[in-house]
Amino acid sequence: MLGSKKISDPAQEELVLNIVASLTNLLYYDSVTNLLFQPETKMLLCRLARPLLLESCNLEAIMEISRALGNLSRHKDTRRVLRDLGLDEIVCVHLDVQDHIDLLY
């Protein structure tokens, strides 16, 4: 669903926020039985996070996707994907925006 919905569409914004919040909660539990931590799924989630970070002006969405990426970043292979996709730099740019003080915390 995350790949087929756009946060820029006001009719879909709340749905996207709820999807990302659900992913964040599910990614909190790092266990071998969690299918979200399969290598191909982690890569897909990172790729789907990129447009949310680049296209969204919604601070809540940026904060939620940053939380999800934080949970994913506990894995070395995911940190490599985050770097390769430039997501680490994109998050740093968001941290530098004064309006995003809640994200910084």
N, C-alpha and C positions, 0 to 999 in steps of 0.2 A: 504493500500500500504506500509506503514511503516514497518509492520510486515513481509512483503514478500520480501523486498529488503534489500540488505546488503551494507553498506558503504565501506566495504573492497573490494568490486568488483568495479574496476575502471569504468566499463561501467554504473554502477548504482549510483556512488558517487554523481553526480550532481543532480540526481533525489531525492535522500534521503535528500540532503541539502535543496532543494526547498520544499520538503514535511515538513521538520522540521521548516523551515522559515515561511511557510504558517500557520502551527499550532501555532507558536509563535504569529503571528499577530492575528489569530482568538481567541486565549486565552487571548489576551489583554483586550477584551471586556467582562467583567464579568457581565452577566445578566442572569436572570432566563430563558430566551428564548434561550440561547446559549447551544446547545445540547452537546457541549464538556465538559460542567461542570456538566453533570449527573454523579452521583457517580461511576457507573460501567465504564463509559468512562474515567474518571479521573484515575481510577485504571489501566485500560488498557494502557493508555498513559504513566503512570509511569513505568509499566512493559516493555513497548517497548523502553523506554528511557535507561534502564539499559544496554542493549548490546551496544548501541551507546556510552555510557560513558566508558564502559569497553574495548571495542574492537577497538575503533577509536583512531588513532594517528593524526587525522585531527582536528586542532585547531578550524577551522570554525565550524565544526560539534559539537564539545564540547561546544563552545560558544552558538550556536543556541539552543541546547537541554537544556543548563543551563538557557537560557532566557525563554524557554517554561516552564521549571520546576519552575522558579521564578514566572511566571504568575499563574501557578497551585497552588503554595504554599500559595496563599492568603486564601485558605480554610483549616480549621483545620483538616478535615478528610484526606485531601491530604497530609498534613504535616506528619500525622501519617503513611500513606502509604510510603512516602519518607523515613522515619526513618526505617520502617520495612524492606524495600528493601535494605537499606544501601546506598541509593542514596545520602544522605547528606554527608556521609563519603567519597564517591567516588568523589563528587564535591570538597570537601576539599582537597583531594589528588591532584586533578588537579590544585587547587589554589596554592599549594605549589611548583609546577614545575616552575622553573625560565623562561622557554621558553613560558609560558602561561601568561605573564604579561598583555596582553590585556584582558584575562579572569578575572584577578584580578580587573581590572578597571571596 
